[in-house]
Amino acid sequence: MPNPHGNSRTVAMISFTCFLILAAGIALYLMHHPELFDLTRNITIGSGIQLFILSALTLAVNGLFLRIFTSKFNMQLKTMEWFGLASITSMGNYLTPFSGGLIARAAYLKHRFDFPYGQFLTMLTANYMVTFAAISLIGILVMLTLSGTEHSSWPVILLFVTALLAIFLLSIFPSITRGRRSRLLRLANRATEGLDLIRRDKILIGKLIALTLVNIMIGALIFSVAFRSLGLTIPFRTALLIYLLSSFSVLINITPGNLGVQEVTTSLAAEILGVGADTGLLASLIIRAITILAALTFGPVFSYLLSKELAASKSGARSENKEIP
């Protein structure tokens, strides 16, 4: 009989090993390019504040995604809950591998509203599908504006087209997981169920697309400010493309908070688009530092507040049960 604790330790060890390898590689690269540290002298308190505010806005948008989805299932989250859960999720992702912060979000909804874990996974998958469909479509359109220039890249266009095509195929894919023996097939079924749920609600579709666009614009602004803080002003569409390409790193989420993986992906994207892998890496590290700061600023506060909220709701539920004759 498989040992779940042993499996957990193995997963944690693999994640930690991958993180050490990536971190060591980044550290060695920076040691061999000490001139990059000269760029950090351009960073000001003002740019740091801007990045922190934009990171907080990202948490707010992620929380609004949750609020919109949960309202679909007749759960009305307070502002403290939807923003707090987004903050706790971000903090948890940095403390555990494979987006472990999502477990805390799912557990809160389960204990607070009796929201099934399976339904949560369906909701999460649908959210990812909408997000990556928008990312792919915008990526294709922006890359087409670079057609004929030195920064035009057919492999990048192919990546966006492939992702969009995969999402389209999933949207018309019939349920093939009756036996539920394959995790991959079950995940595909969750994606199909989530998209079916969205397609039936046009208002929900509109809200999700609008929030996705806002999130993408905030992400592009974060990269634009990060590069500008290093003394390098790049076109907004370049910052947008770097953000769009770096977003795919979440699909290789093997380290806590995707540490290292996102930095490597951003460096590669910056190199392809003519900004330079070195400055791309440095900008990514600055963004990483600020997002960790935001997560560790809001996460502990809302962990405390929501634990009290959960305890109060359970106490209220017990009181109501005692009053029932």
C-alpha distance (Angstrom), angle and dihedral (degrees) to the residues before:
residue distance angle dihedral
M1 . . .
P2 3.84 . .
N3 3.78 117.0 .
P4 3.85 109.5 -130.0
H5 3.79 91.9 -163.8
G6 3.79 90.7 52.9
N7 3.80 90.6 49.0
S8 3.81 90.5 50.2
R9 3.79 91.2 51.4
T10 3.80 90.5 49.2
V11 3.79 92.3 50.7
A12 3.80 91.4 47.5
M13 3.81 90.8 48.7
I14 3.82 92.3 50.3
S15 3.80 91.0 48.2
F16 3.80 92.6 47.5
T17 3.81 92.1 47.2
C18 3.81 91.9 50.6
F19 3.79 89.7 48.9
L20 3.81 92.5 50.9
I21 3.80 92.1 49.3
L22 3.81 93.2 48.9
A23 3.80 93.5 42.9
A24 3.81 91.5 49.4
G25 3.80 90.9 49.1
I26 3.81 92.0 51.0
A27 3.80 91.8 45.9
L28 3.83 92.1 50.7
Y29 3.80 90.8 48.6
L30 3.80 91.5 52.0
M31 3.83 91.3 46.7
H32 3.80 90.0 54.7
H33 3.83 91.1 47.7
P34 3.83 104.3 46.2
E35 3.81 90.0 157.3
L36 3.81 87.9 76.1
F37 3.80 90.2 70.8
D38 3.80 88.5 63.7
L39 3.80 88.1 67.8
T40 3.80 91.0 60.3
R41 3.81 89.2 68.0
N42 3.80 87.1 75.2
I43 3.81 92.0 61.9
T44 3.80 112.2 109.1
I45 3.78 133.8 -167.5
G46 3.79 87.7 -113.4
S47 3.81 93.4 58.8
G48 3.79 89.9 46.3
I49 3.81 90.7 53.3
Q50 3.82 90.7 48.3
L51 3.81 91.2 52.2
F52 3.81 91.5 47.2
I53 3.82 91.7 51.5
L54 3.81 91.2 47.8
S55 3.82 90.2 48.9
A56 3.81 89.6 51.6
L57 3.81 89.2 49.7
T58 3.80 89.0 53.2
L59 3.81 89.0 54.8
A60 3.81 89.5 49.1
V61 3.82 92.6 51.6
N62 3.81 91.2 47.9
G63 3.78 88.1 50.8
L64 3.80 91.2 50.7
F65 3.81 89.4 53.6
L66 3.80 87.1 57.2
R67 3.80 92.6 45.8
I68 3.81 92.5 52.0
F69 3.79 93.8 47.8
T70 3.80 95.2 45.4
S71 3.80 91.8 49.1
K72 3.80 85.8 58.3
F73 3.82 86.0 63.9
N74 3.83 93.6 45.1
M75 3.79 94.9 -101.3
Q76 3.79 113.6 135.1
L77 3.79 109.9 -157.8
K78 3.78 120.3 -160.7
T79 3.81 118.7 -128.7
M80 3.78 88.9 -106.1
E81 3.80 89.4 55.1
W82 3.80 102.8 47.1
F83 3.81 94.6 41.6
G84 3.79 91.8 38.6
L85 3.80 94.3 51.0
A86 3.81 90.7 50.1
S87 3.81 89.6 51.7
I88 3.80 93.5 46.5
T89 3.80 90.7 47.9
S90 3.81 91.1 52.4
M91 3.80 91.5 48.5
G92 3.80 92.1 45.4
N93 3.79 91.9 50.8
Y94 3.80 89.1 59.3
L95 3.79 92.3 49.1
T96 3.81 98.6 45.9
P97 3.83 135.1 36.9
F98 3.79 127.2 -111.2
S99 3.83 96.3 28.3
G100 3.79 92.4 -57.9
G101 3.80 90.3 169.7
L102 3.79 88.3 75.9
I103 3.80 88.5 66.7
A104 3.80 90.1 63.4
R105 3.82 90.1 50.4
A106 3.80 92.4 49.4
A107 3.82 91.7 46.3
Y108 3.80 92.4 51.6
L109 3.82 92.5 51.2
K110 3.80 89.9 46.4
H111 3.81 95.2 51.6
R112 3.80 96.3 35.7
F113 3.81 100.0 43.0
D114 3.83 104.1 8.2
F115 3.82 88.2 -115.1
P116 3.85 108.9 171.8
Y117 3.80 117.4 -116.4
G118 3.80 90.3 -132.5
Q119 3.79 91.3 55.9
F120 3.79 89.7 48.1
L121 3.80 90.1 54.7
T122 3.80 90.1 50.0
M123 3.80 90.3 50.8
L124 3.80 92.1 47.5
T125 3.80 93.1 48.6
A126 3.81 91.6 49.8
N127 3.79 89.5 51.3
Y128 3.81 91.4 52.9
M129 3.79 91.4 47.5
V130 3.81 93.3 53.9
T131 3.81 91.7 44.5
F132 3.80 95.8 50.6
A133 3.79 92.5 43.0
A134 3.81 88.9 56.4
I135 3.82 92.2 43.1
S136 3.80 91.5 51.2
L137 3.80 95.4 46.0
I138 3.80 94.0 47.4
G139 3.81 89.9 44.7
I140 3.80 91.3 54.7
L141 3.81 92.8 48.2
V142 3.81 94.0 47.8
M143 3.81 92.8 45.8
L144 3.79 89.5 52.5
T145 3.82 88.7 58.6
L146 3.82 86.8 59.5
S147 3.80 92.1 53.9
G148 3.79 110.7 134.1
T149 3.81 94.1 18.3
E150 3.80 127.6 106.6
H151 3.80 90.8 -108.1
S152 3.79 94.4 57.8
S153 3.80 109.4 114.7
W154 3.78 125.1 -172.6
P155 3.83 93.4 -165.4
V156 3.81 88.7 58.3
I157 3.80 91.9 47.9
L158 3.80 88.6 48.0
L159 3.82 90.1 52.8
F160 3.80 92.0 53.9
V161 3.81 92.7 43.9
T162 3.82 92.0 49.0
A163 3.81 92.3 49.8
L164 3.82 91.8 48.5
L165 3.80 91.6 47.2
A166 3.82 91.8 49.4
I167 3.81 91.0 52.5
F168 3.80 90.8 47.6
L169 3.81 91.5 51.4
L170 3.80 91.0 49.1
S171 3.79 90.0 51.0
I172 3.81 90.6 60.5
F173 3.79 95.5 34.2
P174 3.82 114.3 120.1
S175 3.78 120.1 -131.6
I176 3.80 106.9 -88.5
T177 3.79 99.9 166.0
R178 3.76 101.7 90.4
G179 3.79 92.0 129.0
R180 3.83 91.7 43.9
R181 3.81 92.2 -150.9
S182 3.78 98.0 130.5
R183 3.80 122.4 63.7
L184 3.79 90.4 -154.9
L185 3.80 91.9 53.9
R186 3.80 91.4 46.5
L187 3.79 89.4 52.5
A188 3.81 90.1 50.0
N189 3.77 88.7 51.3
R190 3.81 90.8 50.9
A191 3.79 88.9 52.8
T192 3.80 91.1 50.7
E193 3.80 92.1 48.1
G194 3.79 91.2 48.6
L195 3.78 93.2 50.7
D196 3.80 90.7 47.3
L197 3.78 88.4 53.3
I198 3.80 91.6 51.8
R199 3.81 96.0 43.9
R200 3.78 91.3 58.2
D201 3.82 92.4 56.8
K202 3.81 113.6 58.5
I203 3.81 92.9 -179.4
L204 3.79 90.2 53.8
I205 3.81 90.2 49.8
G206 3.80 91.0 52.5
K207 3.80 93.2 49.6
L208 3.80 93.4 47.3
I209 3.79 93.6 48.6
A210 3.81 91.3 47.6
L211 3.82 92.2 50.3
T212 3.80 91.4 45.5
L213 3.81 90.7 54.0
V214 3.81 90.8 48.5
N215 3.80 90.3 49.8
I216 3.80 91.7 49.8
M217 3.81 91.9 49.9
I218 3.81 91.0 49.6
G219 3.81 90.0 49.7
A220 3.80 91.1 51.3
L221 3.81 90.5 48.5
I222 3.80 90.6 51.6
F223 3.81 91.2 55.7
S224 3.79 91.7 43.2
V225 3.81 91.7 53.1
A226 3.82 91.9 43.6
F227 3.82 92.9 54.3
R228 3.80 91.3 43.3
S229 3.81 90.0 51.9
L230 3.81 86.7 59.8
G231 3.78 90.7 53.6
L232 3.81 94.3 -102.0
T233 3.80 118.7 118.5
I234 3.80 112.7 -162.2
P235 3.83 130.4 -179.4
F236 3.79 113.2 -88.2
R237 3.80 92.0 -121.8
T238 3.82 89.3 56.6
A239 3.81 90.8 52.1
L240 3.80 87.7 47.0
L241 3.80 92.8 52.4
I242 3.80 92.6 47.1
Y243 3.80 89.2 53.1
L244 3.82 92.6 46.7
L245 3.80 92.4 50.2
S246 3.80 93.6 44.5
S247 3.82 89.0 53.2
F248 3.81 89.5 70.5
S249 3.80 88.7 66.4
V250 3.81 88.0 79.9
L251 3.81 86.7 73.2
I252 3.84 88.0 65.5
N253 3.79 94.2 47.6
I254 3.79 99.3 156.0
T255 3.79 100.6 133.3
P256 3.82 131.0 58.0
G257 3.78 107.8 -79.6
N258 3.81 87.6 -3.5
L259 3.81 86.1 -80.5
G260 3.77 112.3 -176.6
V261 3.80 95.2 5.8
Q262 3.79 93.8 72.6
E263 3.80 91.7 45.4
V264 3.80 92.4 52.8
T265 3.81 91.3 46.3
T266 3.80 91.7 49.7
S267 3.81 91.5 48.9
L268 3.79 90.8 51.6
A269 3.82 91.7 47.9
A270 3.80 91.8 48.8
E271 3.81 90.5 50.0
I272 3.81 92.9 50.1
L273 3.81 91.2 49.8
G274 3.80 94.1 49.1
V275 3.81 98.5 -107.8
G276 3.79 94.7 109.5
A277 3.79 132.6 -106.7
D278 3.80 92.9 -114.9
T279 3.81 96.4 55.3
G280 3.80 89.3 40.0
L281 3.79 89.7 56.4
L282 3.79 92.8 47.4
A283 3.81 93.0 48.1
S284 3.79 89.8 48.9
L285 3.81 91.7 51.4
I286 3.81 91.0 50.9
I287 3.79 90.8 50.5
R288 3.79 89.5 47.2
A289 3.81 92.4 52.8
I290 3.81 92.3 50.9
T291 3.81 95.1 45.3
I292 3.81 90.7 50.1
L293 3.80 88.6 49.8
A294 3.81 90.7 51.3
A295 3.81 92.2 47.2
L296 3.81 92.9 48.8
T297 3.80 91.2 45.1
F298 3.80 97.8 53.1
G299 3.82 101.1 23.1
P300 3.84 100.4 69.6
V301 3.82 92.5 42.1
F302 3.80 94.0 53.2
S303 3.80 92.3 40.2
Y304 3.80 86.9 62.5
L305 3.81 95.0 42.3
L306 3.80 95.5 46.9
S307 3.80 93.0 45.5
K308 3.82 86.7 57.3
E309 3.81 90.1 46.3
L310 3.79 91.0 51.2
A311 3.81 92.3 47.7
A312 3.81 90.8 49.1
S313 3.81 92.6 50.0
K314 3.81 91.5 50.1
S315 3.79 90.9 48.3
G316 3.79 90.5 50.3
A317 3.80 91.4 49.0
R318 3.82 91.3 51.8
S319 3.82 91.0 50.0
E320 3.79 91.3 51.7
N321 3.80 91.4 50.3
K322 3.79 91.4 52.4
E323 3.80 91.1 52.9
I324 3.81 92.8 53.9
P325 3.82 107.4 98.1
